[in-house]
Amino acid sequence: MAIDRYQLVARHNPVLRECYPLSPLTIGNGEFAYTADITGMQSFPDSYREKVPLCTLAQWGWHTQPAEGGRHYQKNELKLKYFDAGGAKAGYAVESEGQEEAYDWLRINPHRLHLGQIGMEIMMDDGQPAEISDIRDIHQQLDLWRGILHSEFTTAGIPVSVKSCCHPFRDVVAFSVESELLQQNRLTIRFAFPYGAPDKTAADWSAVEKHRTVVMQRGDNRLRLLRLLDNNRYSVEILYPENGRVFRTGDHEFKMDVPEGSGKIEFSVSFTSEPPRGTLPAWLEVQSASEAYWREHWSKGGAVELSGSSDPRAFELERRIVLSQYLTAIQCAGSLPPQETGLTCNSWYGKFHLEMHWWHAAHFSFWGRHHLLERSLWWYRAILPKARELAGSQGYSGARWPKMAGPAGEDAPSPIGPLLIWQQPHPIYYAELCYRHHPSRETLEAYREIVFETAEFMASYAKYDPAHDRYVLGPPLIPAQENHAPETTVNPVFELEYWLFGLSTANQWRIRLGLPLDQKWEEIAAKLAELPVKEGVYIAHENCPLTFSRFNEDHPSMLGACGVLPGRKAKPEVMRQTLGKVLREWRFETMWGWDFPMLAMTAARLGQPEIAVSCLLMDSPKNTYLPNGHNCQGDRPDLPLYLPGNGGLLTAVALMAAGWDGCGTETPGFPKDGGWKVRWEGLRPLI
């Protein structure tokens, strides 16, 4: 019997009955997102700013703030730190001393921009604006099946009902508001536009003089605005009711009210990087489009149902699965790789962390929604010249992908980022997923350049060690577990396994294309150093002492070699001992959201399903999932949500339910003790 998808999704609709600034609800479409407070709009932003700011973000919405004197720095102006790379010198932008202004400017620019605030202003009986404490009788629910946010509350004893939704294919948000407060002219809609900022809020509300908001067109119930911020510009269009009016109340503020006696208002707002064209859809059209899109989204692709389970953890896991599907669809499925906080707020200035792209989006392919992964893969082709330039500047061939970058693909300076390498094989992995989804010549031709250029860098990066007739990785490098010195790190476990996967897969692509094997890639793959072992367990890298008292924090990335990856170089018994030691001795509070799914995948591949479930649902600060479904990272104020955790959870569940290549076991990641009843459909096994 097929899973009742509506019931599966609807029983996990998020419901809020109080102001919870760490768990606001968001509507969006992968390209654009709008985060609302308990009123269904952005009416009380000050109450949320320190937790999760109420932002309106789009994939195209970036701002570059000039340095003093209007200066724009170039990366080639930075002084590099040079490391010995097997007898050659390779330069990295990792030190800011003596060049702080240029270093910091390049790090924070460009940054994502809060496009505009849309909220209500409500007047109390005494004529004073309502505060958030005046919002009572709250009942807010996000209808996941339809993509509509329903918000109900009272102010001064008068009910207010708000519906909010986002168009699935346009950067348009629409609202329907009903209340007697409208009839009494005590409720107006406020629009406000900030200057850009690199911080979490993506907004500087104090810099009024640094930007302009120009009225370009007024009439036919429409107001068109042009926003000018330094060299950045975008357009805003507001569609308001007949006989309504929108009027300016400040340099960057407008208000909208309704005809006298009306108790309902419907309006929509679009944000575009170019001047708007065509007709702006009204509320009913946006609502209808949202309902149709989300109904189709949930009806297709993968689904996992755990409702028949007696294990008390099953309902919470099912909730996390459903909400993670929604959140990654609106936050991580756009035309650019996402930042770690998606389109909710800024983290690391809104830039992408490409080692996280796998965690954000690979799961789409395993959940039968491969097209959502492929939306952003064009970007690797677009920045290929930059990646080649980066590799060449360090004496390597092929394409070296940046770690932290904005839309132009320029690798941002950082004490750690430029020395990471575990993002390098990711594009080969994505291309292989594309081929498995569309096994055709067309797919091979579409991604061959990315695959081959990536493999070429990986081959040139590996150094031959004649004393042991092997190829090694590093130094200099910093492994996925980032607390190791680049000068002494050699042969990190996860990276070795990933190098084998990348080079072997690239040669498979050559065979599929009718080309001869690349003998150098073949040789390096065959002679890669063995995974380093000490005292019967895998260690972070070859020169790492087995002192978990020092290196038992951050990512236990050695486990990913047989979990995230198929573990072709890993010995199962050694990996099993490593997993056991990590579970006994690691400082779990220092791990990150995707580490828990990684442990679960490793346990599942090793035939330990109870451990897999326990790891996935471990009670730990950074494995917390809030009422809105976001993976909270403990008490970090700069990272209130963490989408790699959501994406990692979905990848782990796909592996635990559908298995992996050659698995041969049904639901291999769930215990067979009778406590789990797992029904799934539409999933694909992992590699």
C-alpha positions in Angstrom: 0.0 0.0 0.0 1.3 3.4 -1.0 2.2 5.9 1.8 -0.5 8.5 2.4 1.7 11.4 1.7 -0.7 14.1 2.8 -1.1 12.6 6.2 2.6 12.0 6.5 3.4 15.7 5.8 0.4 17.3 7.5 1.0 15.7 10.9 4.3 17.5 11.1 3.1 21.0 10.2 5.0 23.3 12.6 2.7 25.1 15.1 3.8 28.0 17.3 1.7 29.4 20.2 4.2 31.9 21.5 7.0 34.2 20.3 10.0 31.9 19.8 12.8 34.1 18.3 15.0 31.1 17.7 12.4 29.3 15.6 10.6 31.7 13.2 8.9 30.2 10.1 10.0 30.8 6.5 8.3 30.6 3.1 10.3 30.4 0.0 11.1 28.6 -3.3 14.9 27.9 -3.3 15.7 31.2 -5.0 13.9 33.5 -2.6 12.8 33.3 1.0 10.9 35.4 3.5 11.2 34.7 7.2 8.2 35.9 9.4 7.5 36.5 13.1 4.4 35.3 14.9 2.3 37.8 13.0 3.1 36.0 9.7 5.0 39.1 8.6 8.1 41.0 9.8 6.3 43.2 12.2 8.6 42.9 15.3 12.1 42.5 13.9 13.8 43.9 17.0 12.5 40.9 19.0 14.2 38.4 16.7 17.4 40.2 15.7 19.7 38.6 18.3 18.4 35.1 17.6 17.2 34.6 14.0 16.7 37.9 12.2 13.7 38.4 10.0 15.3 38.6 6.5 14.1 38.7 2.9 16.9 37.1 0.9 17.3 36.0 -2.8 20.0 34.1 -4.6 20.9 37.2 -6.7 20.7 39.6 -3.7 24.3 40.6 -3.0 26.0 43.9 -1.9 29.6 45.1 -2.1 30.4 47.9 0.2 33.4 50.0 -1.0 36.4 50.4 1.3 37.6 53.8 2.5 37.9 56.1 -0.5 35.6 54.0 -2.6 38.3 51.3 -3.0 37.6 47.8 -4.2 40.5 45.4 -3.4 41.6 42.6 -5.7 42.8 39.2 -4.4 46.1 39.5 -6.2 46.9 42.5 -4.0 47.2 40.2 -0.9 50.6 38.9 0.3 50.5 35.1 0.5 52.0 32.7 2.9 54.2 30.2 1.2 54.4 26.5 2.2 56.7 23.8 1.1 54.7 21.5 -1.1 57.0 18.6 -2.0 59.9 20.8 -2.9 57.8 23.5 -4.6 56.4 26.6 -3.0 52.6 27.1 -2.9 51.1 30.4 -1.7 47.9 30.7 0.3 45.9 33.7 1.5 45.8 32.7 5.1 47.5 35.6 7.0 46.0 39.0 7.6 48.9 40.6 9.6 50.0 43.8 7.9 47.2 43.8 5.4 44.1 43.7 7.6 42.1 46.2 5.5 42.4 44.4 2.2 42.2 40.9 3.8 39.0 41.8 5.8 37.4 43.6 2.8 37.9 40.6 0.5 36.6 38.3 3.2 33.3 40.1 3.8 32.6 41.3 0.2 30.3 40.6 -1.5 27.8 39.8 1.2 24.1 38.8 1.0 21.6 41.6 1.3 18.3 41.9 3.2 16.1 43.1 0.4 13.3 44.7 2.4 11.1 44.4 5.4 7.4 43.9 5.1 5.5 44.1 8.4 2.4 45.4 10.2 2.1 48.4 12.4 -0.8 48.1 14.9 -2.0 50.9 17.1 -3.3 50.2 20.6 -6.3 51.9 22.2 -4.1 54.6 23.6 -2.7 55.4 20.2 0.7 53.9 20.8 2.2 51.2 18.5 1.7 47.7 19.7 4.7 45.8 21.1 5.2 42.1 20.7 4.0 41.6 24.3 0.6 42.9 23.0 0.3 40.0 20.6 -1.9 37.4 22.4 -3.8 34.2 21.7 -1.2 33.1 19.1 -1.8 30.2 16.8 0.6 30.1 13.9 0.8 27.0 11.6 2.8 26.4 8.4 0.8 24.3 6.0 3.6 22.3 4.4 1.3 20.6 1.9 0.3 24.0 0.4 3.2 26.2 1.4 1.0 28.6 3.2 1.7 30.2 6.6 -1.4 30.8 8.7 -1.1 33.3 11.6 -3.9 34.1 14.0 -3.6 36.3 17.1 -5.4 39.1 19.0 -4.3 42.6 19.8 -6.3 44.6 22.3 -8.8 41.8 22.2 -9.4 42.1 18.4 -8.6 39.1 16.2 -6.2 39.3 13.3 -5.8 36.6 10.7 -2.9 36.6 8.2 -2.0 34.2 5.4 1.4 34.4 3.8 2.9 32.5 0.9 5.6 32.7 -1.8 5.3 32.1 -5.5 7.1 28.9 -6.4 8.8 30.3 -9.6 9.1 34.0 -9.0 10.6 36.1 -6.2 7.2 37.2 -5.1 5.6 37.1 -1.6 1.9 37.7 -1.0 -0.3 38.3 2.0 -4.0 38.3 3.0 -4.9 40.2 6.2 -8.3 40.3 7.9 -9.2 42.2 11.0 -11.5 44.8 12.4 -8.4 46.8 13.1 -8.2 47.5 9.4 -11.7 49.0 9.5 -10.7 51.2 12.4 -7.5 52.4 10.6 -5.4 50.9 13.4 -3.5 48.4 11.2 -1.2 49.5 8.4 1.4 47.7 6.3 4.9 49.0 6.5 7.7 48.5 4.0 11.3 49.4 4.9 14.6 49.0 3.1 18.1 48.8 4.7 21.6 49.4 3.5 23.7 46.2 3.2 25.8 44.6 6.0 27.9 41.5 6.2 26.6 40.5 9.6 23.9 38.0 10.5 21.1 40.5 9.8 22.4 41.4 6.3 21.1 44.9 7.0 22.4 48.2 8.3 19.4 50.3 9.3 21.5 53.3 10.4 23.2 54.1 7.2 20.3 56.1 5.7 22.4 58.3 3.6 24.4 55.5 1.9 21.6 54.3 -0.3 18.6 55.5 -2.3 15.0 54.3 -2.7 13.5 55.9 -5.9 9.9 55.8 -6.9 10.0 54.8 -10.6 6.3 54.4 -11.3 3.0 54.8 -9.5 -0.5 53.9 -10.7 -2.9 51.0 -11.5 -2.6 49.9 -7.9 1.2 49.5 -8.3 4.2 51.1 -6.9 7.6 50.4 -8.5 10.8 51.3 -6.6 14.4 51.3 -7.6 16.9 50.5 -4.9 20.4 51.8 -5.3 23.2 50.7 -3.0 26.7 51.6 -4.2 27.2 49.7 -7.4 24.3 47.3 -6.6 20.7 47.8 -7.6 17.4 46.0 -7.6 13.7 46.7 -8.1 10.7 46.3 -5.8 7.1 46.3 -7.0 4.0 46.4 -4.7 0.5 45.4 -5.9 -2.1 46.8 -3.6 -5.9 46.9 -3.5 -8.1 49.2 -5.5 -8.7 52.4 -3.7 -5.8 51.6 -1.4 -2.8 53.8 -1.2 1.0 53.5 -0.5 2.7 56.6 0.7 6.3 57.5 1.7 7.0 58.0 5.4 10.8 58.2 5.3 13.8 58.0 3.0 13.4 54.3 2.8 10.0 53.6 4.4 6.5 53.4 3.0 3.1 52.5 4.4 0.0 51.1 2.9 -3.5 51.4 4.1 -6.9 50.4 2.8 -10.2 52.0 1.9 -12.2 53.1 4.9 -14.5 50.4 6.2 -12.6 47.5 4.6 -11.7 44.7 7.0 -9.5 42.8 4.6 -6.4 43.6 2.5 -4.6 41.4 0.0 -1.3 42.4 -1.6 1.8 41.1 -3.2 5.4 42.3 -3.4 8.1 41.3 -6.0 11.8 41.7 -5.8 13.9 41.5 -9.0 17.5 42.1 -9.9 16.3 43.7 -13.2 13.4 46.1 -13.8 10.2 44.1 -13.5 8.4 42.9 -16.6 4.9 41.6 -17.1 2.1 41.5 -14.6 2.7 41.1 -10.9 0.5 38.2 -9.6 -2.1 39.0 -7.0 -2.7 37.1 -3.8 -5.1 34.5 -5.2 -2.7 33.7 -8.1 0.3 33.3 -5.7 -1.8 31.2 -3.3 -3.0 28.9 -6.1 0.5 28.5 -7.6 1.9 27.7 -4.1 -0.7 25.1 -3.4 -0.2 23.4 -6.8 3.6 23.4 -6.5 3.8 22.0 -3.0 1.2 19.4 -3.6 3.2 18.1 -6.5 6.5 18.4 -4.6 5.2 16.2 -1.8 3.4 13.7 -4.1 6.6 12.9 -6.0 10.1 12.0 -4.9 11.0 10.0 -1.8 9.0 9.4 1.3 9.7 7.6 4.6 7.0 6.7 7.1 7.7 5.5 10.6 4.2 5.8 12.1 3.8 2.1 12.7 6.9 2.0 14.9 6.8 1.3 18.7 10.2 2.8 19.3 9.5 6.2 21.1 12.1 7.9 19.0 10.3 7.2 15.7 7.9 10.2 15.7 10.7 12.7 16.3 12.8 11.2 13.5 9.8 11.3 11.1 9.2 15.0 12.1 12.9 15.8 11.4 12.7 14.0 8.0 9.6 15.9 6.8 10.7 19.3 8.0 14.2 18.8 6.6 12.7 18.1 3.2 10.8 21.4 3.3 13.7 23.4 4.6 16.2 22.2 2.1 13.7 22.7 -0.7 13.3 26.3 0.1 16.8 27.0 1.3 19.3 24.8 -0.6 17.7 24.1 -4.0 18.5 27.3 -5.8 20.7 28.3 -8.7 23.7 28.8 -6.5 25.3 26.7 -3.8 23.7 27.8 -0.5 25.3 29.4 2.5 25.2 27.3 5.7 22.1 29.3 6.9 20.5 29.2 3.5 18.2 32.1 2.7 17.2 32.7 6.3 20.0 35.0 7.5 23.7 35.5 6.9 26.5 33.2 8.1 30.1 33.9 7.0 28.8 37.0 5.1 26.4 34.9 3.0 29.2 33.2 1.1 29.0 29.5 0.1 31.2 26.9 1.8 31.7 24.4 -1.0 32.7 21.5 1.3 29.2 21.8 2.7 27.5 21.8 -0.7 27.4 17.9 -0.6 25.7 18.1 2.8 23.2 20.7 1.6 22.1 19.1 -1.6 23.4 15.6 -2.5 20.3 14.1 -0.7 18.0 15.5 -3.4 19.3 12.9 -5.7 18.8 10.1 -3.2 15.3 11.3 -2.5 14.1 11.3 -6.1 14.4 15.0 -6.6 17.6 15.1 -8.5 16.6 18.2 -10.4 16.9 20.3 -7.2 20.6 19.3 -6.9 21.3 20.0 -10.6 19.9 23.5 -10.4 23.2 24.7 -8.9 25.7 22.6 -10.8 25.9 25.0 -13.7 27.9 27.3 -11.4 30.9 25.0 -11.4 31.1 25.4 -15.1 30.8 29.1 -14.8 33.7 29.5 -12.4 35.9 26.9 -14.0 38.3 29.6 -15.3 38.7 30.9 -11.7 39.3 27.3 -10.5 42.0 26.8 -13.1 43.6 30.1 -12.2 43.6 29.1 -8.5 45.3 25.8 -9.2 47.9 27.3 -11.5 48.8 30.0 -9.0 49.9 27.3 -6.6 51.8 25.2 -9.2 49.1 22.7 -9.9 47.2 21.7 -13.0 43.5 21.3 -13.5 40.9 23.1 -11.4 41.1 23.7 -7.7 37.7 24.6 -6.4 37.4 27.4 -3.8 36.3 26.8 -0.2 34.5 30.0 0.7 33.2 32.1 -2.2 30.6 34.4 -3.5 28.9 34.2 -6.9 32.1 35.1 -8.8 33.9 32.1 -7.4 36.8 34.0 -5.9 38.3 32.0 -3.0 38.0 34.2 0.1 41.0 34.7 2.4 40.8 32.8 5.6 43.2 31.2 8.2 41.8 27.8 7.3 39.6 27.7 4.2 42.3 28.0 1.4 44.1 24.9 2.8 41.1 22.6 2.9 40.9 20.0 0.1 38.0 17.8 0.9 35.6 19.8 -1.3 37.8 19.0 -4.4 36.2 15.7 -5.3 32.6 16.9 -4.7 31.9 17.9 -8.3 32.9 14.4 -9.5 30.5 12.9 -7.0 27.7 15.3 -8.2 28.5 14.4 -11.8 28.3 10.7 -11.0 24.9 11.2 -9.4 23.8 13.0 -12.6 24.9 10.1 -14.7 23.1 7.6 -12.4 20.0 9.7 -12.8 20.4 10.2 -16.6 22.9 7.6 -17.9 23.4 9.1 -21.3 26.0 10.5 -23.6 24.4 13.9 -23.1 25.1 13.8 -19.3 28.7 12.7 -19.9 29.3 15.6 -22.3 27.7 18.1 -20.0 30.0 17.3 -17.1 33.1 15.8 -18.6 35.1 19.0 -18.4 34.3 19.4 -14.7 35.1 15.8 -14.0 38.4 15.7 -15.9 39.7 19.1 -14.7 38.9 18.2 -11.1 40.7 14.9 -11.5 43.7 16.6 -13.1 44.1 18.9 -10.1 43.7 15.9 -7.7 46.4 14.0 -9.6 48.8 17.0 -9.6 48.2 17.6 -5.9 49.1 14.0 -4.9 52.9 13.7 -4.4 55.0 10.6 -5.1 56.9 9.2 -2.1 59.7 7.1 -3.6 60.9 5.8 -0.3 57.6 3.9 0.1 56.5 3.7 -3.5 53.2 5.5 -2.7 51.4 8.8 -3.3 50.6 11.0 -0.4 48.4 14.0 0.3 50.0 17.0 2.0 51.5 19.0 3.4 50.3 21.7 3.3 46.7 20.9 4.0 44.1 21.2 6.7 41.8 18.1 6.9 38.1 18.1 7.4 38.8 18.0 11.1 40.1 21.6 11.1 42.2 21.6 14.3 45.4 20.3 12.6 48.5 22.2 11.5 48.8 22.5 7.7 52.6 22.0 7.9 52.5 18.6 9.4 49.2 17.1 8.2 49.8 14.1 5.8 47.4 11.6 4.5 44.1 12.4 6.3 41.8 9.4 6.2 38.7 10.9 4.7 40.6 12.8 2.0 42.6 9.7 1.0 39.4 7.7 0.5 37.9 10.6 -1.4 40.9 10.9 -3.7 40.5 7.2 -4.6 36.8 7.7 -5.3 37.4 10.8 -7.4 40.3 9.5 -9.6 38.6 6.1 -10.1 35.3 7.6 -11.0 36.9 10.1 -13.4 38.6 7.1 -15.2 35.2 5.4 -15.4 33.9 8.5 -17.2 36.7 8.2 -19.7 35.7 4.6 -20.4 32.0 5.6 -20.8 33.1 8.3 -23.3 35.2 5.7 -25.3 38.5 7.2 -24.1 41.5 5.3 -22.9 42.2 5.3 -19.2 44.4 8.1 -17.9 47.4 6.1 -16.7 48.5 8.7 -14.2 45.1 8.8 -12.5 45.1 5.0 -12.5 48.6 4.8 -11.0 47.9 7.3 -8.2 44.6 5.6 -7.3 46.4 2.2 -7.1 49.3 3.6 -5.0 47.6 6.0 -2.7 48.9 5.7 0.9 47.0 3.3 3.1 44.6 4.8 5.7 46.8 5.6 8.7 46.2 3.4 11.8 47.4 3.6 15.4 46.6 1.2 18.2 44.0 -0.5 16.0 41.9 2.6 15.0 42.0 5.1 12.2 43.5 8.5 13.1 42.9 11.9 11.6 46.1 11.8 9.6 49.5 10.1 9.5 51.3 12.4 11.8 48.4 12.7 14.3 49.2 11.2 17.8 46.5 9.0 19.2 45.6 11.4 21.9 41.9 11.9 21.8 42.3 14.2 24.8 43.7 16.7 22.3 42.1 15.7 19.0 38.7 14.5 20.1 36.8 17.6 19.0 35.3 19.0 15.9 34.6 16.5 13.1 35.5 12.9 13.6 36.0 12.9 9.8 38.0 9.6 9.7 34.6 7.8 10.0 33.3 9.4 6.8 35.7 7.2 4.8 33.2 4.4 5.3 29.9 6.1 5.6 29.8 9.2 3.4 32.0 7.2 1.0 31.9 3.5 0.3 35.1 2.7 2.2 37.1 0.9 -0.5 40.3 1.4 1.3 38.9 1.0 4.8 39.1 -2.3 6.8 35.7 -2.9 8.4 37.0 -4.2 11.7 39.4 -1.2 12.1 36.6 1.2 11.2 34.3 -0.6 13.7 36.9 -0.1 16.4 37.3 3.5 15.4 33.6 4.2 15.7 33.6 2.6 19.1 36.4 4.7 20.3 34.8 7.9 19.0 31.5 7.0 20.7 33.4 6.5 24.0 35.8 9.4 24.0 34.7 12.2 21.6 33.5 15.6 22.8 30.1 15.5 21.1 29.3 19.1 22.1 32.1 20.3 19.8 30.8 18.3 16.8 28.6 19.9 14.0 25.2 19.1 12.8 26.3 16.9 9.9 28.6 14.8 12.1 25.7 12.9 13.7 24.3 11.7 10.3 27.9 10.8 9.3 28.3 8.6 12.4 24.9 7.0 11.6 26.0 6.2 8.0 29.2 4.7 9.2 27.4 2.5 11.7 24.8 1.4 9.1 27.5 0.4 6.6 29.2 -1.6 9.4 26.0 -3.5 10.2 25.3 -1.7 13.5 21.7 -0.3 13.0 21.0 0.4 16.6 24.1 2.6 16.8 23.0 4.2 13.6 19.7 5.3 15.0 21.2 6.3 18.3 23.8 8.5 16.6 21.2 10.1 14.3 19.1 11.1 17.3 21.8 11.7 19.9 20.9 14.2 22.6 23.6 16.8 22.0 23.5 20.6 21.7 24.4 20.7 18.0 22.0 17.8 17.2 19.0 19.9 18.4 16.0 20.3 15.9 13.8 23.2 16.7 10.0 23.4 16.2 10.5 24.9 12.7 12.8 21.9 11.9 16.1 23.8 11.8 19.2 22.2 13.2 20.4 24.5 16.0 24.1 24.7 16.8 24.0 25.1 20.5 24.4 28.6 21.8 26.3 30.0 18.9 24.8 33.4 18.3 26.4 33.7 14.8 25.0 30.3 13.6 21.4 29.9 14.9 20.6 27.3 12.3 22.7 24.9 10.2 21.2 23.4 7.0 24.1 20.9 6.4 22.6 19.1 9.5 19.2 18.8 7.8 20.7 17.7 4.5 22.9 15.2 6.3 20.0 13.7 8.1 18.1 13.1 4.9 21.2 11.5 3.3 21.6 9.2 6.3 18.0 8.2 6.3 18.2 7.4 2.6 21.1 5.1 3.3 19.5 3.6 6.3 16.3 2.8 4.4 17.4 2.2 0.8 21.0 1.0 1.4 23.9 1.5 -0.9 25.5 -0.1 -4.0 25.7 -3.9 -3.4 24.1 -3.6 0.1 21.6 -6.5 -0.3 19.8 -5.8 3.0 16.4 -4.3 3.5 16.4 -1.1 5.6 20.0 -1.8 6.7 20.2 1.1 9.1 17.2 0.3 11.2 17.1 -2.3 14.0 15.3 -5.5 13.4 14.1 -5.8 17.0 10.5 -5.1 16.2 10.5 -1.5 17.4 10.8 0.0 13.9 8.3 -0.3 11.1 9.9 1.5 8.2 8.0 2.1 5.0 9.7 4.0 2.2 9.2 4.8 -1.5 11.0 6.8 -4.2 14.5 6.6 -2.6 17.7 5.7 -4.4 20.6 3.9 -2.7 23.9 5.7 -2.0 27.1 5.0 -3.9 
